């Protein structure tokens, strides 16, 4: 049931009924507080609950269920149209093929597929033992695994998944994000146990600082914290600007920095005859 499809000749397009928007970024406490002030001004109230989640380093997916059965899994793509990778996502054991209980007739959940770091190292050890080149990065390997034309290749890779939101639902669901995550967890979806609901921006900043000091102990890539307004009616009131929701922000960790050696500067000649220099660096 998990690996039951023949290799695909290519992926078909998958239209998202509700766009998968990207998040605006905050890189410093001042930028996060500026987001909170803008949100409070738009709501005309500075007292609103928020949900703090870790920001995963993987590939975003949208999972559609009809009558409780997984019928489509798609990548984010450009936010409006992604790729239908249902047969590959079926191979990931933390994604339920069927959910039981009182569920909406049609609903979509959104999450992140990732390659656990410990499993990634073990997977590379096996490749080296087979005389194959090891993969360089868990995030890129996860994305490449989801986009394999042969689902048997995806199934060989121990991918995992965290659900982080409800895209839409035709039927009754909780009225806020926090209770929706608990509801989805009760249906069998996997969500991150480190998620926390807070009432003040200082609590969100404390959450950020706690994980900034300890995220390297996690068994998955993490590059920041996502803070969301909890209530759905407030989210709808805030709306979107451009391709970003006003009701959420990615509070990013500082980029990891290393020193490397510039070995050479070479050039490529483009199709139109343009000369494009590029650097050759020692990997770090």
C-alpha positions in Angstrom: 0.0 0.0 0.0 2.9 2.4 0.7 4.8 1.5 -2.5 2.3 0.4 -5.1 2.8 2.7 -8.1 4.9 2.3 -11.2 7.5 4.9 -11.9 6.0 8.1 -13.3 7.1 9.6 -16.7 6.8 13.1 -15.1 4.8 15.0 -12.5 1.5 16.6 -13.3 0.7 20.1 -11.9 -1.3 20.4 -8.7 -3.3 23.6 -8.3 -3.5 24.8 -4.7 -7.1 25.9 -3.8 -5.6 28.1 -1.1 -2.1 29.4 -2.0 0.9 28.2 0.0 2.4 31.6 0.9 6.0 32.2 2.0 6.7 34.0 5.2 8.2 37.4 5.9 11.4 37.3 7.9 12.7 38.9 11.1 16.4 38.6 11.7 16.6 40.6 15.0 14.5 41.2 18.0 13.7 44.8 16.8 12.3 43.4 13.5 10.2 40.9 15.4 8.8 43.6 17.7 8.1 45.8 14.7 6.0 42.9 13.2 4.2 42.6 16.5 3.4 46.3 16.6 2.1 46.3 13.1 -0.1 43.3 13.9 -1.4 45.0 17.1 -2.1 48.2 15.2 -4.1 46.4 12.5 -6.0 44.5 15.2 -6.4 47.6 17.3 -5.5 45.4 20.2 -2.0 44.5 21.6 -3.3 41.5 23.5 -3.6 38.4 21.3 -2.3 34.8 21.6 0.4 33.6 19.3 1.7 30.1 18.5 5.5 29.6 18.4 6.8 26.7 16.2 10.3 25.6 15.1 11.0 26.4 11.5 12.1 23.2 9.8 14.7 22.9 7.0 12.9 20.6 4.6 10.3 20.7 1.7 6.8 22.0 2.2 3.9 19.7 1.1 0.1 19.9 1.0 -1.9 16.8 1.7 -5.5 16.5 0.6 -7.9 14.0 2.3 -11.4 13.1 1.0 -13.6 11.1 3.2 -10.6 10.5 5.4 -8.4 9.1 2.6 -5.2 10.6 1.3 -6.0 11.5 -2.3 -3.3 14.0 -3.2 0.1 15.2 -2.0 1.7 18.2 -3.7 4.8 20.3 -3.4 4.6 24.0 -2.7 5.8 24.9 -6.2 5.3 28.7 -6.8 2.7 28.8 -4.1 -0.2 28.6 -6.5 0.8 25.5 -8.5 2.9 22.7 -7.3 3.8 19.2 -8.4 1.6 16.1 -7.7 3.9 13.8 -5.8 1.2 11.6 -4.1 2.9 8.3 -4.8 6.1 9.4 -3.2 4.5 11.0 -0.1 2.6 7.7 0.5 5.9 6.0 1.2 6.5 8.3 4.3 5.2 6.4 7.3 4.5 9.4 9.4 1.9 10.6 6.8 -1.4 8.7 7.4 -2.9 7.1 4.3 -6.3 7.2 6.1 -7.6 9.0 9.1 -10.5 7.8 11.2 -13.2 9.5 13.2 -15.4 12.6 12.7 -13.4 14.4 10.0 -14.4 17.0 7.4 -15.5 15.5 4.0 -12.6 17.3 2.3 -9.6 19.0 4.0 -6.0 19.8 3.4 -3.1 19.8 5.9 0.3 21.3 5.3 3.6 20.2 6.6 7.3 19.8 6.0 9.0 16.7 4.8 12.6 16.3 6.2 15.4 13.9 6.4 16.3 13.2 10.1 20.0 14.0 10.6 20.9 10.7 12.3 19.1 8.8 9.6 20.9 10.9 6.9 24.3 10.1 8.3 23.4 6.3 8.5 22.1 6.5 4.9 25.3 8.1 3.7 27.4 5.4 5.5 25.5 2.8 3.5 26.1 4.6 0.3 29.8 4.9 1.0 30.0 1.2 1.8 28.3 0.5 -1.6 30.9 2.7 -3.4 28.5 5.5 -4.0 29.0 9.2 -3.5 27.5 10.5 -0.2 24.8 13.2 -0.3 25.8 16.6 0.9 22.9 18.0 2.8 19.7 16.6 4.5 17.4 19.3 3.2 18.5 19.0 -0.5 18.3 15.2 -0.2 14.8 15.4 1.2 13.6 17.6 -1.6 15.2 15.4 -4.2 13.7 12.3 -2.6 10.2 13.7 -2.7 10.7 14.5 -6.4 11.8 11.0 -7.6 9.9 9.6 -10.5 10.2 6.1 -9.0 8.5 5.9 -5.6 10.5 2.9 -4.7 13.6 5.1 -4.5 11.7 7.5 -2.1 10.7 4.5 0.0 14.3 3.6 0.5 15.0 6.9 2.2 13.8 7.3 5.9 12.0 10.6 5.5 9.8 12.1 8.2 7.1 14.7 8.3 5.7 17.4 10.7 2.2 18.9 10.0 2.2 22.6 10.9 -1.2 23.9 9.6 -4.6 23.3 8.2 -4.9 24.6 4.6 -8.7 24.5 4.4 -11.6 22.2 5.4 -15.2 21.6 4.2 -16.7 21.0 7.7 -16.3 22.0 11.3 -12.8 22.5 12.7 -11.5 24.3 15.8 -11.4 28.1 15.6 -7.7 28.6 16.4 -4.4 27.3 15.3 -3.3 25.8 18.6 -6.5 23.7 19.0 -6.4 22.7 15.4 -2.9 21.2 15.8 -4.1 19.2 18.8 -7.2 18.1 16.7 -4.9 17.0 13.9 -2.6 15.2 16.3 -5.7 13.3 17.6 -6.4 12.1 14.0 -3.0 10.6 13.7 -0.9 13.4 12.1 2.5 14.1 13.5 3.2 17.6 14.8 6.2 19.0 16.7 5.9 18.6 20.5 8.0 21.7 21.0 5.3 24.0 19.7 4.1 26.5 22.4 1.2 29.0 22.7 2.2 32.4 24.2 0.3 35.6 25.0 3.1 38.2 25.0 5.9 39.1 22.6 8.5 38.6 25.4 7.4 35.0 25.7 8.0 34.5 22.0 11.4 36.1 22.3 12.2 33.8 25.2 11.1 30.8 23.1 13.4 32.0 20.3 16.4 32.4 22.6 15.9 29.0 24.2 16.0 27.3 20.8 18.8 29.4 19.5 21.0 27.9 22.2 19.8 24.4 21.7 18.6 23.8 18.2 21.8 22.0 17.2 20.7 19.1 19.5 17.6 18.5 17.3 17.6 15.6 14.9 16.3 17.7 12.1 17.4 20.9 10.4 16.0 24.1 12.0 16.8 27.6 11.0 14.5 29.7 13.2 11.1 30.1 14.8 7.7 30.8 13.2 5.3 32.9 15.2 1.6 32.9 14.2 -1.5 34.7 15.4 -3.5 32.0 17.0 -7.2 32.8 16.2 -8.3 32.2 12.7 -10.8 35.1 12.7 -7.9 37.4 13.4 -5.8 35.8 10.7 -8.6 36.4 8.2 -8.9 40.0 9.4 -5.1 40.6 8.9 -5.0 38.9 5.5 -2.0 38.9 3.2 0.4 41.4 1.7 2.0 40.4 -1.6 2.9 36.7 -1.1 3.2 36.9 2.6 0.6 36.5 5.4 0.5 39.4 7.8 -0.4 37.1 10.6 2.8 35.1 10.7 6.6 35.8 10.7 9.7 33.7 10.5 12.1 34.8 13.2 15.3 33.5 11.8 18.5 32.3 13.6 21.7 34.0 12.5 23.3 32.3 9.5 26.2 29.9 10.3 29.5 31.4 9.2 32.8 29.8 8.4 36.1 30.8 6.9 37.2 29.2 3.6 39.9 29.5 1.0 39.3 31.1 -2.4 41.2 28.7 -4.7 40.4 30.1 -8.1 38.1 32.4 -10.1 36.8 30.9 -13.4 34.3 32.0 -16.0 31.4 30.6 -17.8 30.3 31.9 -21.2 26.5 32.3 -21.3 24.2 31.4 -24.2 24.2 35.0 -25.3 28.0 35.4 -25.0 27.9 37.0 -21.5 31.0 36.3 -19.4 30.0 35.0 -15.9 32.7 34.7 -13.3 32.4 32.1 -10.4 34.5 31.2 -7.4 36.1 27.9 -6.6 36.1 27.5 -2.7 37.3 24.9 -0.3 34.2 23.2 1.1 33.5 23.8 4.8 
